[in-house]
Amino acid sequence: MLKNDAWITEMARQGMISPFEPKLVRRIDQHPVISYGCSSFGYDIRLSPKEFKIFRHIPGTVVDPKNFNPANLDPAELHRDENGEFFILPAHSYGLGVALEHLQIPDTITVLCIGKSTYARVGLIANLTPAEAGWRGHLTLEISNASSADCRIYANEGIVQLLFMEGDPCEVSYETRRGKYQDQPESIVIARV
């Protein structure tokens, strides 16, 4: 069953999402922002300004998820102007960011992460894996720019929506099996095996 705003708000009070915004925020001090906060059946999390890295092309190298070389990632500069703080993701490239919010997922919930339409309409695709029952930490966010133009990705504003799906209690949660991505900090966590 997909969980609603009342359930999300109650669970946030118990520590599931921190910091938590109980209503969808679309403006700050009369300036428009890409929405974040609680919606009818989901929660839009924000991109942290702390870190964003972009895959760089190194001729002759192959990215290996079993033996990932962090040298394949370049830190992106955080820019600021009257529209807010942002990173620039070059055309036809791929980047990693991190969620501002810390999550602590209950044992009967799995969270699906989907892209926001505002970004999808300019060619940005969020490719996030689910947050399983019992997972906690800051999500590492995988973003690709499918367009032929560089694109801004705004920090401290909405980046993806979380959908909370409830099921019967599982025998082994992410926490009890000691998942390799448990307790991720507010920084990018690279591929692990």
Backbone torsions as a table, in degrees:
resi	resn	phi	psi	omega
1	MET	NA	134.7	176.5
2	LEU	-76.8	129.1	-175.6
3	LYS	-86.7	146.2	-175.2
4	ASN	-98.0	-179.5	-177.0
5	ASP	-60.3	-39.0	179.3
6	ALA	-63.0	-43.7	179.4
7	TRP	-65.8	-45.0	-179.9
8	ILE	-58.9	-44.6	-179.8
9	THR	-62.6	-45.2	178.9
10	GLU	-63.0	-43.5	180.0
11	MET	-68.6	-31.7	175.9
12	ALA	-65.0	-37.9	176.0
13	ARG	-60.2	-27.8	179.2
14	GLN	-91.1	4.2	174.2
15	GLY	103.6	8.8	-177.7
16	MET	-68.6	-35.2	-179.7
17	ILE	-133.4	126.7	179.2
18	SER	-148.9	127.6	-4.8
19	PRO	-70.5	156.8	-176.1
20	PHE	-118.9	136.4	175.8
21	GLU	-115.2	112.3	-172.2
22	PRO	-69.6	-18.1	178.7
23	LYS	-130.0	158.8	178.2
24	LEU	-67.4	123.9	178.9
25	VAL	-97.5	124.0	180.0
26	ARG	-119.4	-14.2	179.5
27	ARG	-143.4	143.6	172.3
28	ILE	-129.4	120.3	-178.4
29	ASP	50.9	47.6	178.2
30	GLN	68.8	4.7	177.1
31	HIS	-99.5	131.6	179.2
32	PRO	-68.9	142.7	174.9
33	VAL	-130.1	159.1	173.2
34	ILE	-73.8	121.0	-165.9
35	SER	-55.4	147.1	174.9
36	TYR	-148.0	159.0	-179.9
37	GLY	114.5	-168.0	-174.5
38	CYS	-80.8	131.7	175.0
39	SER	-118.3	-171.7	-174.3
40	SER	-55.4	-47.7	-177.1
41	PHE	-135.9	36.5	179.5
42	GLY	-172.5	-179.9	177.9
43	TYR	-139.0	125.7	179.5
44	ASP	-92.9	114.1	-180.0
45	ILE	-89.3	164.2	-176.7
46	ARG	-105.6	156.3	173.2
47	LEU	-83.6	128.0	177.3
48	SER	-70.5	143.0	175.7
49	PRO	-80.1	-4.1	-172.7
50	LYS	-69.5	-32.0	-173.3
51	GLU	-163.3	137.6	170.7
52	PHE	-149.2	131.7	-178.7
53	LYS	-127.9	146.9	-176.0
54	ILE	-119.2	134.0	174.9
55	PHE	-65.7	132.6	176.7
56	ARG	-110.8	149.2	179.7
57	HIS	-83.6	121.0	175.2
58	ILE	-116.6	104.5	-177.4
59	PRO	-51.6	135.0	178.1
60	GLY	86.6	-3.4	178.7
61	THR	-104.0	155.3	176.2
62	VAL	-124.7	131.0	176.4
63	VAL	-76.5	126.4	-177.1
64	ASP	-118.0	111.2	-179.1
65	PRO	-64.1	-18.8	178.0
66	LYS	-85.8	-15.0	-179.2
67	ASN	-148.8	64.3	-172.4
68	PHE	-72.3	133.3	178.5
69	ASN	-100.5	111.3	-179.4
70	PRO	-60.3	-16.7	177.3
71	ALA	-65.9	-12.7	177.2
72	ASN	-78.0	-3.2	-179.7
73	LEU	-114.9	133.0	175.0
74	ASP	-109.3	134.8	175.9
75	PRO	-65.9	139.2	176.9
76	ALA	-95.4	144.9	178.6
77	GLU	-77.5	139.6	173.7
78	LEU	-87.0	118.5	179.9
79	HIS	-99.9	159.4	177.2
80	ARG	-139.6	139.1	168.9
81	ASP	-153.4	-166.5	-176.4
82	GLU	-63.6	-17.8	178.9
83	ASN	-88.3	-11.0	178.6
84	GLY	128.5	-165.9	178.0
85	GLU	-95.9	141.1	-176.1
86	PHE	-156.0	156.1	170.1
87	PHE	-106.9	157.7	175.9
88	ILE	-112.5	122.9	175.8
89	LEU	-102.2	113.9	-177.6
90	PRO	-60.4	157.8	177.1
91	ALA	-54.3	142.8	176.1
92	HIS	51.9	41.3	179.3
93	SER	-129.4	179.4	-173.7
94	TYR	-137.0	137.4	-179.1
95	GLY	-137.3	162.4	177.4
96	LEU	-122.0	132.4	174.4
97	GLY	-128.5	-169.8	179.9
98	VAL	-141.4	145.9	179.3
99	ALA	-72.7	142.3	175.2
100	LEU	-70.1	-38.1	-176.5
101	GLU	-78.7	142.7	172.3
102	HIS	-94.0	134.2	-179.9
103	LEU	-114.1	147.1	173.0
104	GLN	-137.6	98.2	-169.7
105	ILE	-85.5	129.1	177.7
106	PRO	-64.0	161.3	-175.8
107	ASP	-69.3	-13.4	179.6
108	THR	-106.4	10.7	-174.0
109	ILE	-123.4	139.3	165.3
110	THR	-122.9	138.8	-174.8
111	VAL	-107.0	125.8	173.2
112	LEU	-95.6	136.7	-178.4
113	CYS	-112.2	124.3	-178.5
114	ILE	-129.2	154.6	-178.8
115	GLY	-71.6	156.6	177.1
116	LYS	-89.2	143.9	-176.0
117	SER	-63.2	-32.6	179.8
118	THR	-57.7	-42.6	178.5
119	TYR	-78.5	-39.1	-179.6
120	ALA	-58.2	-34.6	-177.4
121	ARG	-73.7	-10.2	175.0
122	VAL	-111.4	9.1	173.6
123	GLY	99.1	5.5	177.8
124	LEU	-90.0	131.9	-178.0
125	ILE	-119.3	125.8	175.9
126	ALA	-93.2	120.0	-179.2
127	ASN	-113.9	80.7	-176.3
128	LEU	-107.8	145.2	176.4
129	THR	-88.4	160.8	-178.6
130	PRO	-68.8	155.0	169.7
131	ALA	-96.5	111.5	-173.1
132	GLU	-77.9	166.1	177.8
133	ALA	-53.0	126.9	178.2
134	GLY	86.9	0.2	179.7
135	TRP	-78.6	149.4	174.3
136	ARG	-148.3	150.5	178.9
137	GLY	138.2	-165.6	176.4
138	HIS	-102.3	124.6	-179.8
139	LEU	-64.7	135.1	166.6
140	THR	-81.8	130.5	-173.9
141	LEU	-105.6	127.2	-179.8
142	GLU	-105.9	117.6	-174.0
143	ILE	-126.7	130.1	173.9
144	SER	-116.7	146.9	177.9
145	ASN	-106.1	102.4	-178.4
146	ALA	-84.2	-6.9	-177.4
147	SER	-84.0	170.1	178.6
148	SER	-95.2	15.0	177.5
149	ALA	-125.8	149.6	172.3
150	ASP	-62.8	152.0	-176.6
151	CYS	-136.7	140.3	173.1
152	ARG	-78.9	140.6	171.3
153	ILE	-124.5	114.9	-171.7
154	TYR	-81.3	128.7	174.7
155	ALA	-79.1	153.6	179.6
156	ASN	64.0	16.6	177.4
157	GLU	-130.4	168.4	-176.2
158	GLY	-58.5	139.9	179.7
159	ILE	-128.5	-42.4	177.1
160	VAL	-144.1	158.3	175.5
161	GLN	-104.5	139.7	176.0
162	LEU	-101.9	133.5	174.8
163	LEU	-115.6	128.0	-174.8
164	PHE	-100.9	114.3	-178.4
165	MET	-108.0	127.4	-179.1
166	GLU	-101.3	140.6	176.3
167	GLY	-137.4	179.1	174.6
168	ASP	-63.9	153.6	179.0
169	PRO	-55.6	137.1	179.7
170	CYS	-87.3	158.0	177.4
171	GLU	-73.5	-37.9	-178.4
172	VAL	-131.2	113.8	178.1
173	SER	-86.8	171.8	177.5
174	TYR	-59.2	-38.7	179.8
175	GLU	-67.2	-47.1	-176.2
176	THR	-69.1	-27.6	177.0
177	ARG	-88.0	2.0	178.0
178	ARG	57.4	57.1	-179.1
179	GLY	-56.0	145.6	-173.2
180	LYS	-70.0	-14.5	179.0
181	TYR	-109.4	18.6	179.6
182	GLN	-69.2	143.6	175.8
183	ASP	60.4	42.7	177.1
184	GLN	-63.8	135.0	177.2
185	PRO	-78.2	179.6	176.5
186	GLU	-81.9	58.0	174.7
187	SER	-153.5	160.2	-175.4
188	ILE	-67.2	133.3	174.4
189	VAL	-110.7	121.8	-177.3
190	ILE	-82.0	172.7	-177.7
191	ALA	-57.0	134.9	177.4
192	ARG	-127.4	152.6	175.4
193	VAL	-122.6	NA	NA
